[in-house]
Amino acid sequence: MLRDFVGPLVLLVLTPPSVIILWEACRYLDGSLRRLATLDGWAAVKAGVPSPSWSAAAVLLGFLLWEALLLRLLPGRLHRGPVTPDGARPEYRLNGVRAWLVTHAAFLGASYGLGWFSPGILYERFGELLITMCLGCLALCGLLYAKGRLRPSAADAGSGRNVVMDYFWGVELHPSVLGVDLKQLFNCRFGMMGWSLLVVSFAAYQHERLGHLTNALAVSVALQLVYILKFFVWERGYFSTLDMMHDRFGYYLCWGVTTWLPGVYTIAAQYLTAHPRQIPSWAAWTLLAVGLAAIGINYDADRQRQRTRDSGGTAMIWGRPAQVIQARYATGDGQSRQSLLLVSGWWGVARHFHYLPEMVLALAWSLPAGFGHLLPYVYPIFLGVLLVDRAGRDDRRCQDKYGAYWNEYRRRVRWRVVPRVY
C-alpha cells in the first residue's frame, strides 16, 4: 500500500511545485532555503511563480523534434539491447556523440554566429521553460498511460494495482512512436542533451553579464559537460541499466528526465550563475582533478563490465583474467538464458561500485558554491537517496532473477556501494 499507492501519490503532489520552488529560491531568495520558512520568503515565492507560455512550449517541442530527427538521421550503428523479462530485445541507434556535437554546434552557431538569440537565453527564460516542461509532461504522462492501456507497442505492457501506480510507474517498458524508442529519445536526447545545453547557456549568461567566467562556475560546468559527453560515449552501456531494462516509462522516468533533471541536476550551476564567486586556484584545480578522476573511474567500471560480457568472460581485468559467475535465469517467454556476473576489478570491490564515483563527482561540481547555503547541495543529497534506493531495488531484482547465483555473488562481493561502510 505504501509503495504502490501512498508513496507515488505523495511524490506526484509534491515534486512538481518543489522543482519550481527550488528555482525560485535560487533566483529570488539569494539561494536561501531558510527564507522559505518566513512570510517574506513565501511572499517572494508566490510573486515569482513563472508563467508557462506557448513560445516556451514551441521551443521545447522544437528541441524534441530536432533530437528525434538527429536520432533517426545521423549515422550510427544499430544496437540490440538486453533481453527484456518477456524475452524481447529492443533496438537503439548509437549516434549520441554525433548528436551532442551537432546540437551544440547548432546552438552556439545560431547564437554567437548568426545572432538569432542571446547564448544566455536558456538561463534568462529558465523559469518559463521549467514550468512549461512541468505542465506539459504531466499531460504527456497521461498520454503514455492511455497509449499503454489502449495501444501498447509490445507485449511487455502491464497494469499495476491501481491508476496512481500505473501513471507514476508507467504501463509500457519500451514504448515507441513511429519507430522511435521513447525512452532513448526522452532519457538520453531530451533530458541529458538538454542538461548539457542548459549549463552551456548558464556559463554564457555569466560571461555576458560580467565580461568573464568565474572559476567556480567554470569548474562546475566543465565537470558536468565532461560527464554528459562521457554518457553519450557510453550510451550503449546505459541500455543495460535499471532505467532502461526494468523501469517502465511513466511519471517516474518521463517527468523525471524532462523536468526534475534540468531543474535539480543543474542547481549548483544555477546558484553559481546567480552568485558569481572566485575560489582559490588550488581549490579549483583540485576539484577539477577529483571530478575528472571520478568520471574516469566510473567509465572504467562500466567498461570492465561491458568488455567482460562482450568477450564471453575472457576479458582481462586489471591484468588478470576476469572472474565471473555464469548465472542462468528464465525469461517470461520460457527461455533459459545466461548472464555473466563480474566479481573482479571494480565489481569485486562493491556490487554497485559505480555509484560511489557518481557521488564524488556530484560533490566536486557542487563544492565550488561554498558552504553559505544548502541549496547547491540539493542534487548530491537527492542523488545519495536515489542511489541507495536503486541499489536496494537492483539487489532485490537480481535476487529474484538469479536466485542462488546472486547469493553466491553477494557472498563473494559483500558490500553494496561503499566498501566496509555500505
MIFI-765004 format. One line per 2 residues: number of its first residue (from 1); for each residue x, y, z of C-alpha. Coordinates in pm, 1 decimal, decimal comma, always signed. Layout:
<pts>
NUM> X Y Z  ...
</pts>
This chain:
<pts>
1> +0,0 +0,0 +0,0  +273,1 +247,9 +98,3
3> +498,0 +177,7 -200,6  +220,5 +110,0 -451,7
5> -17,8 +398,5 -373,2  +67,3 +640,8 -91,3
7> +432,6 +693,7 -184,3  +367,5 +757,2 -556,5
9> +71,2 +983,8 -475,6  +282,8 +1194,7 -236,7
11> +555,7 +1231,5 -499,2  +302,4 +1324,7 -766,1
13> +170,2 +1602,0 -542,1  +498,9 +1734,6 -402,0
15> +760,7 +1711,0 -675,4  +609,4 +1949,7 -936,6
17> +589,3 +2250,5 -700,4  +920,0 +2154,3 -538,6
19> +1119,2 +2188,4 -859,5  +973,1 +2535,0 -920,7
21> +1031,6 +2646,1 -561,6  +1396,5 +2540,5 -578,4
23> +1444,5 +2753,9 -890,0  +1272,1 +3047,3 -718,3
25> +1485,5 +3010,4 -405,5  +1794,1 +3038,0 -623,0
27> +1664,8 +3330,8 -828,7  +1470,7 +3536,8 -572,5
29> +1578,3 +3425,4 -221,6  +1953,3 +3455,4 -266,8
31> +1978,7 +3075,6 -259,0  +1846,4 +3055,4 +97,7
33> +1615,1 +2765,4 +178,1  +1567,4 +2902,8 +529,9
35> +1383,2 +3202,1 +391,2  +1113,5 +2966,7 +268,7
37> +1009,9 +2935,3 +633,6  +944,9 +3310,8 +656,9
39> +642,4 +3512,2 +547,0  +858,5 +3737,7 +330,3
41> +1013,7 +3435,0 +166,4  +679,5 +3279,5 +79,3
43> +553,3 +3615,1 -45,1  +851,4 +3631,7 -280,7
45> +787,7 +3274,4 -394,8  +421,1 +3341,7 -468,0
47> +503,4 +3661,6 -652,0  +778,3 +3497,3 -854,3
49> +598,6 +3187,7 -984,1  +681,8 +3178,5 -1355,0
51> +408,1 +3155,2 -1613,9  +400,8 +2889,0 -1883,5
53> +389,8 +3017,0 -2238,1  +316,7 +2893,9 -2586,9
55> +654,4 +3026,2 -2702,3  +829,6 +2812,8 -2440,3
57> +619,1 +2514,1 -2545,6  +720,3 +2575,0 -2908,2
59> +1090,2 +2584,7 -2810,8  +1061,7 +2260,8 -2612,6
61> +865,2 +2082,4 -2884,4  +1108,7 +2206,6 -3148,0
63> +1402,3 +2076,7 -2943,4  +1231,4 +1739,0 -2901,6
65> +1165,9 +1710,1 -3276,3  +1523,1 +1820,0 -3352,8
67> +1664,2 +1546,6 -3130,2  +1423,7 +1290,0 -3276,2
69> +1543,9 +1378,7 -3626,8  +1909,1 +1354,4 -3523,0
71> +1839,5 +1020,9 -3361,0  +1684,2 +885,1 -3681,3
73> +1902,7 +1052,4 -3945,4  +2256,8 +1079,6 -3809,0
75> +2475,6 +780,0 -3890,8  +2524,1 +529,6 -3612,4
77> +2517,6 +155,9 -3582,7  +2213,3 -22,7 -3451,6
79> +2247,8 -191,0 -3114,3  +2018,4 -458,5 -2976,2
81> +1961,7 -406,5 -2606,1  +1949,4 -673,1 -2336,8
83> +1666,9 -924,0 -2339,2  +1363,1 -793,0 -2152,0
85> +1186,0 -1003,1 -1886,9  +939,5 -1105,5 -2161,0
87> +1216,2 -1215,0 -2398,8  +1212,7 -915,3 -2638,4
89> +1526,0 -724,2 -2747,4  +1472,6 -350,6 -2811,8
91> +1687,1 -182,4 -3077,8  +1869,9 +150,5 -3041,3
93> +2073,9 +371,4 -3273,1  +2415,4 +466,5 -3132,7
95> +2483,5 +819,7 -3255,5  +2479,6 +1012,6 -2928,1
97> +2822,7 +1174,1 -2961,4  +2741,7 +1297,8 -3311,7
99> +2407,9 +1432,2 -3188,4  +2584,8 +1610,2 -2898,9
101> +2831,6 +1776,6 -3136,5  +2566,5 +1878,8 -3390,0
103> +2327,9 +2008,6 -3121,9  +2590,4 +2225,3 -2951,4
105> +2730,7 +2348,7 -3282,4  +2379,3 +2449,8 -3389,4
107> +2307,6 +2629,0 -3059,4  +2638,2 +2817,1 -3049,8
109> +2628,0 +2892,0 -3421,7  +2273,9 +3028,9 -3407,5
111> +2352,0 +3244,2 -3102,1  +2711,0 +3362,2 -3140,3
113> +2745,2 +3320,8 -3517,7  +2407,6 +3431,7 -3655,5
115> +2288,6 +3638,9 -3360,0  +1940,8 +3488,4 -3364,3
117> +1925,8 +3489,4 -2983,5  +2145,0 +3552,6 -2682,2
119> +2353,7 +3247,2 -2583,6  +2237,3 +3305,4 -2225,3
121> +1870,2 +3283,7 -2322,3  +1812,5 +2948,3 -2151,3
123> +1913,4 +3099,7 -1816,7  +1710,8 +3416,3 -1876,6
125> +1394,4 +3218,8 -1953,4  +1464,0 +2910,5 -1746,3
127> +1169,0 +2956,5 -1509,9  +927,1 +2991,2 -1800,3
129> +1074,8 +2685,1 -1971,5  +1076,0 +2484,1 -1648,0
131> +710,4 +2534,5 -1559,6  +605,9 +2476,9 -1921,6
133> +800,4 +2149,6 -1922,1  +646,1 +2054,0 -1590,7
135> +286,2 +2104,8 -1701,1  +342,1 +1966,5 -2049,2
137> +500,0 +1649,4 -1916,6  +217,9 +1591,3 -1667,7
139> -10,8 +1579,9 -1971,2  +237,8 +1364,6 -2163,4
141> +244,6 +1107,9 -1882,0  -133,2 +1086,6 -1912,9
143> -97,3 +1014,0 -2284,5  +165,2 +748,3 -2210,9
145> -77,1 +585,1 -1967,2  -358,1 +587,6 -2224,1
147> -129,5 +456,8 -2500,5  -4,3 +175,5 -2279,9
149> -357,1 +66,5 -2193,5  -512,0 +109,3 -2538,2
151> -233,9 +71,0 -2797,8  +81,4 -75,2 -2642,3
153> +393,4 -104,0 -2857,5  +480,0 -454,6 -2736,0
155> +364,7 -740,7 -2518,7  +566,8 -607,2 -2223,0
157> +289,1 -360,4 -2132,7  +125,3 -433,8 -1799,9
159> -104,3 -270,4 -1549,4  -21,2 -235,9 -1182,4
161> -258,4 -247,0 -889,8  -414,8 +98,9 -936,6
163> -430,6 +403,3 -1167,6  -196,4 +610,8 -948,2
165> +77,3 +349,1 -968,0  +26,0 +299,2 -1342,1
167> +54,0 +674,7 -1405,4  +356,5 +707,5 -1177,3
169> +547,9 +394,8 -1277,7  +421,5 +360,8 -1633,6
171> +244,2 +88,4 -1827,1  +494,3 +14,8 -2106,0
173> +855,5 -90,5 -2066,4  +965,1 +18,8 -2415,2
175> +702,5 +243,5 -2577,8  +777,7 +367,6 -2928,1
177> +620,6 +607,7 -3178,2  +699,6 +592,9 -3550,0
179> +986,4 +358,7 -3479,5  +1149,5 +589,6 -3220,9
181> +1210,1 +438,5 -2877,4  +1064,2 +697,0 -2638,9
183> +1294,3 +604,3 -2353,5  +1604,2 +672,0 -2561,1
185> +1453,1 +991,5 -2703,3  +1346,2 +1142,2 -2370,3
187> +1604,8 +999,0 -2130,3  +1911,4 +1036,8 -2349,1
189> +1839,2 +1300,8 -2609,2  +1590,6 +1536,3 -2442,9
191> +1699,3 +1503,4 -2080,0  +2077,1 +1456,5 -2098,9
193> +2121,1 +1677,4 -2408,8  +1902,3 +1946,5 -2256,6
195> +2107,2 +1938,1 -1935,5  +2422,8 +1999,2 -2141,0
197> +2274,2 +2294,5 -2331,4  +2147,0 +2449,1 -2008,1
199> +2483,1 +2463,3 -1833,1  +2648,5 +2596,2 -2151,0
201> +2385,7 +2872,2 -2159,7  +2433,0 +2944,9 -1787,4
203> +2805,7 +2994,8 -1842,8  +2738,1 +3215,9 -2145,6
205> +2493,6 +3427,0 -1943,4  +2751,4 +3492,2 -1671,6
207> +3017,6 +3574,4 -1928,5  +2781,6 +3822,0 -2096,0
209> +2699,0 +3995,3 -1766,7  +3046,0 +4001,9 -1609,4
211> +3269,2 +4000,8 -1912,4  +3438,4 +3686,8 -1780,2
213> +3357,4 +3343,7 -1638,3  +3429,6 +3282,0 -1270,9
215> +3647,2 +2981,7 -1199,1  +3382,7 +2837,9 -962,6
217> +3120,6 +2818,0 -1239,2  +3383,9 +2709,4 -1492,7
219> +3478,8 +2405,9 -1280,5  +3116,0 +2311,1 -1215,0
221> +3011,9 +2343,9 -1580,1  +3324,1 +2171,3 -1713,4
223> +3270,5 +1865,6 -1494,4  +2904,7 +1842,1 -1591,6
225> +2985,6 +1867,9 -1962,1  +3257,7 +1601,1 -1944,7
227> +3020,2 +1374,4 -1751,6  +2741,1 +1424,1 -2007,0
229> +2975,3 +1367,3 -2301,8  +3101,0 +1050,2 -2129,1
231> +2739,1 +940,3 -2104,4  +2699,7 +961,4 -2482,7
233> +3029,0 +784,7 -2542,1  +2897,8 +508,8 -2311,9
235> +2534,9 +529,4 -2431,5  +2537,4 +164,3 -2533,9
237> +2601,7 +65,4 -2172,2  +2311,5 +280,1 -2048,5
239> +2071,0 +44,5 -2222,2  +2172,5 -225,6 -1971,6
241> +2082,4 -15,5 -1666,5  +1785,6 -41,2 -1433,9
243> +1620,2 +260,0 -1602,8  +1612,7 +101,1 -1945,9
245> +1578,7 -269,4 -1867,0  +1325,1 -273,0 -1585,5
247> +1168,7 +67,7 -1508,2  +854,7 +136,6 -1706,5
249> +811,2 +469,0 -1880,6  +573,7 +679,6 -1673,3
251> +597,6 +981,8 -1445,0  +895,8 +843,4 -1251,8
253> +1117,5 +842,0 -1561,3  +943,5 +1069,9 -1811,1
255> +872,1 +1365,4 -1579,7  +1197,8 +1296,0 -1400,2
257> +1418,6 +1334,6 -1707,7  +1225,3 +1622,0 -1864,0
259> +1163,7 +1840,9 -1555,5  +1335,0 +1714,7 -1240,2
261> +1666,6 +1658,8 -1417,4  +1701,6 +2010,1 -1564,6
263> +1561,4 +2172,0 -1251,2  +1764,6 +1985,5 -988,1
265> +2074,3 +1843,0 -1156,5  +2174,1 +2195,0 -1264,9
267> +2109,9 +2352,5 -923,1  +2477,3 +2419,5 -840,2
269> +2530,0 +2583,1 -1181,1  +2212,1 +2788,2 -1132,3
271> +2340,0 +2911,0 -796,6  +2689,4 +2992,9 -925,0
273> +2544,6 +3181,5 -1222,8  +2330,5 +3397,5 -996,1
275> +2602,7 +3430,0 -727,0  +2939,9 +3470,9 -900,3
277> +3239,2 +3377,0 -687,6  +3606,5 +3309,9 -734,5
279> +3768,4 +3028,5 -540,4  +4142,0 +2977,6 -480,4
281> +4318,7 +2838,4 -785,8  +4441,9 +2536,4 -591,1
283> +4083,3 +2454,1 -490,4  +3956,8 +2490,1 -847,0
285> +4227,4 +2263,0 -988,7  +4184,5 +2009,4 -707,8
287> +3807,4 +1985,2 -757,2  +3854,3 +1959,5 -1133,8
289> +4110,8 +1679,6 -1091,9  +3895,7 +1489,5 -839,8
291> +3588,0 +1521,4 -1058,8  +3767,3 +1407,4 -1372,9
293> +3916,9 +1113,3 -1182,4  +3567,8 +1016,8 -1062,4
295> +3437,1 +1029,5 -1421,3  +3729,4 +815,9 -1536,0
297> +3675,1 +555,2 -1263,6  +3301,7 +546,1 -1329,9
299> +3363,8 +496,1 -1701,8  +3628,2 +230,3 -1638,7
301> +3393,5 +37,1 -1410,1  +3119,0 +33,9 -1672,8
303> +3372,4 -54,7 -1943,3  +3503,4 -352,4 -1742,0
305> +3155,8 -499,7 -1718,7  +3079,2 -435,8 -2086,2
307> +3410,3 -586,4 -2204,5  +3352,9 -893,8 -1991,4
309> +3008,7 -951,2 -2141,7  +3126,6 -883,5 -2497,3
311> +3415,0 -1130,6 -2459,5  +3203,6 -1403,3 -2304,1
313> +3400,8 -1375,2 -1980,0  +3751,6 -1397,9 -2130,7
315> +3848,6 -1028,8 -2091,0  +4149,1 -921,3 -1886,4
317> +4062,6 -707,3 -1584,1  +4348,1 -525,1 -1412,0
319> +4595,5 -753,9 -1586,7  +4423,4 -1076,6 -1484,9
321> +4150,9 -1294,1 -1639,5  +3805,1 -1174,1 -1540,3
323> +3641,7 -1363,8 -1256,1  +3276,7 -1430,3 -1335,2
325> +2974,3 -1622,9 -1216,1  +2777,2 -1779,0 -1501,0
327> +2423,1 -1714,4 -1386,2  +2127,4 -1878,2 -1556,7
329> +1773,8 -1739,6 -1547,3  +1440,1 -1780,6 -1724,7
331> +1255,3 -1507,2 -1914,8  +880,8 -1464,8 -1944,2
333> +875,9 -1645,7 -2278,2  +1000,4 -1963,0 -2107,7
335> +1353,6 -1945,2 -2248,4  +1657,0 -2026,1 -2032,1
337> +1928,3 -1763,0 -2068,8  +2266,1 -1678,4 -1917,8
339> +2431,9 -1366,9 -1776,7  +2787,0 -1311,8 -1659,6
341> +2824,3 -1157,2 -1314,2  +3167,4 -992,1 -1288,8
343> +3330,2 -1034,8 -945,9  +3672,6 -883,3 -1013,8
345> +3806,1 -535,1 -1087,6  +3583,5 -255,8 -960,4
347> +3295,6 -504,2 -939,5  +3488,2 -710,0 -687,3
349> +3508,2 -401,2 -462,1  +3131,3 -347,7 -433,7
351> +2820,8 -475,4 -613,6  +2723,7 -123,0 -723,4
353> +3066,1 +38,2 -702,8  +2996,4 +276,6 -993,3
355> +2757,7 +471,5 -767,3  +3047,7 +583,1 -545,7
357> +3233,0 +790,8 -810,5  +2892,8 +933,2 -912,6
359> +2855,8 +1074,5 -560,3  +3213,2 +1206,4 -553,1
361> +3155,6 +1378,6 -887,4  +2829,0 +1540,7 -773,3
363> +3011,4 +1685,6 -473,1  +3302,1 +1802,4 -689,9
365> +3077,0 +2017,0 -910,1  +2875,2 +2144,7 -611,6
367> +3160,3 +2237,3 -374,5  +3265,3 +2544,8 -579,7
369> +2944,9 +2704,7 -443,6  +3093,7 +2708,1 -92,9
371> +2907,7 +2645,9 +229,0  +2691,1 +2955,3 +264,3
373> +2372,0 +2776,3 +162,6  +2237,4 +2422,9 +140,9
375> +2068,1 +2480,0 -195,1  +2370,1 +2394,1 -417,4
377> +2386,9 +2054,8 -245,0  +2027,0 +1953,5 -313,2
379> +2140,0 +1738,1 -605,0  +2410,4 +1541,0 -415,8
381> +2160,8 +1484,8 -131,4  +1892,4 +1368,1 -374,9
383> +2145,3 +1150,5 -559,6  +2252,1 +981,0 -235,7
385> +1891,3 +891,6 -151,5  +1823,0 +781,5 -510,0
387> +2128,6 +558,2 -534,9  +2064,5 +389,2 -201,0
389> +1710,0 +313,2 -318,7  +1835,0 +194,3 -658,8
391> +2098,8 -29,4 -502,7  +1831,5 -191,2 -287,3
393> +1587,5 -231,3 -578,1  +1857,9 -372,4 -801,4
395> +1964,8 -621,7 -535,3  +1605,8 -741,0 -491,3
397> +1554,5 -767,0 -866,4  +1876,9 -964,1 -911,7
399> +1784,1 -1190,9 -622,6  +1450,9 -1270,2 -788,4
401> +1615,3 -1314,0 -1129,2  +1927,8 -1514,1 -1042,9
403> +1840,0 -1682,5 -711,2  +2128,6 -1896,0 -584,6
405> +2372,2 -1736,4 -830,7  +2305,7 -1397,1 -673,8
407> +2355,3 -1543,5 -326,8  +2697,8 -1659,1 -440,4
409> +2773,4 -1313,4 -581,8  +2674,8 -1148,8 -252,8
411> +2896,3 -1391,2 -65,5  +3194,3 -1305,2 -282,5
413> +3121,8 -928,1 -302,6  +2990,3 -831,2 +38,5
415> +2945,0 -454,0 +7,4  +2673,4 -280,9 -192,9
417> +2834,2 +56,6 -269,9  +3098,4 +175,0 -21,4
419> +3349,6 -90,1 +94,1  +3338,1 -153,6 +470,0
421> +3055,8 +100,8 +509,5  +2751,3 +1,7 +299,5
</pts>
